[in-house]
C-alpha cells in the first residue's frame, strides 16, 4: 500500500502542475487510506505537503510575473491568522470522543466525513464552474475579502486542504485577476496558509520527517512533470475528469466512515 501511496503522491503533484489546483484535496485520503496515518495527524501532514508543493508552484509563477503580492496580503492575512489559531489553540483541545446528548462519535470520523463533503463540493466546482479571464481590476471590498479569507482559513485549518477550488474563482470574480495570475496568487496564499497551519501544529504531534519529506518530494516532482505536459493537455477537460474521480472518492469516504467506523 505504501508503494501505491507514493505513486498517488506523485499524481497529486501532477494534477497541481496541470490544472493549478485540485490535487491537494486527495492528500488526506492518500495519507489515511494508503499510508495508514490517523486522520488528525493526516491533516497536519497534509498542511506541510500541500504548503511545500504550492510554494514551489508559486515560485515558478512568480518567475513569470504571475503572482499578485498585494492581493496575497489583502486576501491572505485573515486566512493565515485563522489557520494558525485553529491548529495551535482549537484542534489540540478537541476531545477524540465527542458526546452530544445521546449521540457519541469520534472526532477523527467526523473529520473524514467533513472531508468527504468537502470533496463533493470540490468535484462540483471542477466539473461545472468555468471561470473566464477578467483583464481589469475591480474595487476590492475589504469586508468580503476578510470574510472569504476566514472561510478559506477554516477549511485549511480543520481539514488540511488548500482550498484552491474556492480561491481561484474568488480571485477572478471578486478581484478581477486574470486567470493565470489568479492561479499563481492562489498557490502562494495556499502555501502561506498551509505552512503557517503546520507551524501551529509543532509540538502537538511527533513528526516522522523522513516520511513527510519523501511524500512531499514525490508531490513536488509531480508538479514539474505536470508543468511539462501542461501545454500539451487540455487542463479544463482534465479538471472535469479529475472532478468525477474526486466525486467518487468523496462518496466512498462518507459511506465508509459513516457505516464502518
C-alpha positions in Angstrom: 0.0 0.0 0.0 2.9 2.3 0.6 4.1 2.0 -3.0 0.6 2.9 -4.1 0.7 5.9 -1.7 3.9 7.2 -3.2 2.6 6.8 -6.7 -0.6 8.7 -5.6 1.6 11.4 -4.1 3.3 11.9 -7.5 -0.1 12.2 -9.2 -1.2 14.8 -6.6 1.7 17.0 -7.8 1.0 16.2 -11.5 -2.6 17.4 -11.0 -1.4 20.6 -9.4 1.1 21.2 -12.3 -1.6 20.5 -15.0 -4.6 22.3 -13.6 -3.2 24.7 -10.9 -5.3 23.2 -8.1 -7.5 20.3 -7.1 -4.8 17.7 -6.4 -4.3 18.7 -2.8 -7.8 17.6 -2.0 -6.6 14.0 -2.2 -3.7 14.4 0.2 -5.6 13.5 3.4 -7.3 10.4 1.9 -4.0 9.2 0.5 -2.3 9.6 3.9 -5.2 7.9 5.7 -6.1 5.0 3.4 -2.8 4.2 1.7 -0.3 5.1 4.4 -2.4 4.3 7.4 -1.9 7.7 9.1 -4.5 8.7 11.6 -7.0 11.4 10.3 -5.9 14.1 12.7 -2.2 13.6 12.0 -3.0 13.3 8.3 -4.5 16.8 8.3 -1.2 18.1 9.9 1.0 16.2 7.4 -1.2 17.5 4.6 -0.6 21.1 5.6 3.2 20.6 5.1 2.8 18.6 1.9 0.3 21.0 0.3 2.2 24.0 1.6 5.6 22.9 0.3 4.3 21.8 -3.2 2.2 25.0 -3.5 5.3 27.1 -2.6 7.3 25.6 -5.4 4.4 26.2 -7.8 4.1 29.8 -6.6 7.8 30.4 -7.1 7.5 29.1 -10.7 4.6 31.5 -11.3 6.5 34.4 -9.6 9.3 34.0 -12.1 6.7 34.5 -14.8 5.3 37.6 -13.0 2.1 35.7 -12.3 1.7 36.4 -8.6 -0.1 39.5 -7.1 1.5 40.2 -3.8 -0.9 42.9 -2.8 -3.8 40.6 -3.3 -2.0 37.9 -1.3 -1.6 40.3 1.6 -5.3 41.5 1.5 -6.7 38.1 1.0 -4.3 36.0 2.9 -3.9 37.8 6.2 -7.3 36.8 7.7 -6.9 33.2 6.4 -3.4 32.8 7.8 -4.4 34.1 11.2 -7.5 31.8 11.2 -5.5 28.7 10.2 -2.8 29.3 12.9 -5.4 29.8 15.7 -7.3 26.7 14.7 -4.2 24.5 14.6 -2.5 26.0 17.7 -5.4 26.5 20.0 -8.6 24.7 18.9 -7.6 21.3 17.4 -5.4 20.2 20.4 -8.3 20.9 22.7 -11.0 18.9 20.8 -11.6 15.5 22.5 -11.3 12.4 20.4 -14.7 11.2 21.6 -17.4 13.9 21.4 -20.7 13.4 23.2 -23.8 15.4 22.2 -26.9 14.3 24.1 -27.5 10.6 23.3 -25.0 10.7 20.4 -21.3 9.8 20.7 -18.8 9.9 17.9 -15.1 10.1 17.2 -13.6 13.4 16.1 -11.4 11.5 13.6 -14.5 10.0 12.0 -16.2 13.4 11.8 -13.1 14.9 10.2 -13.1 12.3 7.4 -16.9 12.7 6.8 -16.5 16.5 6.6 -13.5 15.9 4.3 -15.7 13.7 2.1 -18.3 16.5 1.9 -15.6 19.0 1.0 -14.5 16.7 -1.8 -18.1 16.6 -3.1 -18.1 20.4 -3.2 -14.7 20.5 -4.9 -15.8 18.0 -7.5 -18.8 20.0 -8.5 -16.6 23.1 -8.7 -14.2 21.3 -11.0 -16.9 19.9 -13.2 -19.3 22.8 -13.5 -17.5 26.1 -12.7 -15.9 27.6 -15.7 -14.3 30.9 -14.7 -13.2 33.2 -17.6 -10.5 35.8 -17.6 -11.0 39.3 -16.4 -8.5 41.8 -17.5 -9.3 44.8 -15.3 -9.1 45.2 -11.6 -12.3 45.9 -9.8 -12.9 47.5 -6.5 -11.6 45.4 -3.7 -14.2 45.0 -0.9 -12.2 44.6 2.2 -15.0 43.1 4.3 -15.8 40.5 1.7 -12.1 39.6 1.4 -11.8 39.2 5.2 -14.9 37.0 5.3 -13.8 34.8 2.4 -10.3 34.6 3.7 -11.6 33.5 7.0 -13.7 30.8 5.3 -10.6 29.5 3.4 -8.7 29.5 6.8 -11.4 27.4 8.4 -11.2 24.8 5.6 -7.4 24.7 5.7 -7.2 24.7 9.4 -9.7 22.0 10.2 -9.3 19.7 7.2 -5.7 20.3 5.9 -6.9 21.2 2.4 -5.6 24.1 0.4 -8.9 25.3 -0.9 -7.7 26.2 -4.4 -11.1 25.3 -5.9 -12.6 28.1 -3.7 -9.7 30.6 -4.0 -9.3 30.7 -7.8 -13.0 31.6 -8.6 -12.9 34.2 -5.8 -9.7 35.8 -7.1 -11.1 36.0 -10.6 -14.7 37.1 -9.9 -14.2 39.2 -6.8 -10.8 40.8 -7.6 -10.9 40.5 -11.4 -7.5 38.9 -11.6 -6.5 37.3 -15.0 -6.8 33.5 -14.7 -3.1 32.8 -14.9 -2.3 35.4 -12.2 -5.2 34.0 -10.1 -3.6 30.5 -10.2 -0.2 31.8 -9.2 -1.6 34.0 -6.4 -3.8 31.2 -5.2 -0.8 28.9 -4.9 1.1 31.5 -2.8 -1.9 32.0 -0.4 -2.3 28.2 -0.1 1.4 27.8 0.7 1.3 30.5 3.4 -1.9 29.2 4.9 -0.7 25.6 5.0 2.8 26.2 6.3 1.5 28.5 9.0 -1.0 25.9 10.0 1.7 23.3 10.2 3.8 25.6 12.3 0.9 25.8 14.7 0.9 22.0 15.0 4.6 21.9 16.0 4.8 20.4 19.5 1.4 18.7 19.3 2.4 15.7 17.3 5.5 13.6 16.8 6.5 14.1 13.2 8.1 11.4 11.0 10.2 13.8 9.0 11.7 11.2 6.7 8.3 10.0 5.6 6.9 13.5 5.4 9.8 14.8 3.3 9.6 11.7 1.0 5.9 12.2 0.2 6.5 15.9 -0.3 9.4 15.3 -2.7 7.1 13.0 -4.7 4.4 15.6 -4.9 7.0 18.3 -5.9 8.4 16.1 -8.6 4.8 15.7 -9.9 4.4 19.4 -10.2 7.4 19.6 -12.5 6.1 16.7 -14.6 2.7 18.2 -14.8 4.2 21.5 -15.8 6.0 19.8 -18.7 2.7 18.4 -20.0 0.5 21.4 -19.3 0.9 22.8 -22.8 0.0 19.6 -24.4 -3.0 18.6 -22.4 -6.3 20.5 -22.1 -6.4 21.4 -18.4 -10.2 22.1 -18.5 -11.0 18.7 -19.8 -8.6 17.1 -17.4 -10.1 19.0 -14.5 -13.6 17.7 -15.3 -12.3 14.1 -15.4 -10.5 14.6 -12.2 -13.7 16.1 -10.7 -15.5 12.9 -11.4 -12.8 11.0 -9.6 -12.9 13.3 -6.6 -16.7 12.9 -6.5 -16.4 9.1 -6.4 -13.7 9.3 -3.7 -15.8 11.7 -1.6 -18.9 9.4 -1.7 -16.7 6.5 -0.8 -15.2 8.3 2.2 -18.6 9.4 3.5 -20.1 5.9 3.3 -17.0 4.2 4.6 -16.7 6.3 7.6 -20.5 6.5 8.4 -21.1 2.8 8.0 -17.8 1.1 9.2 -16.3 3.4 11.8 
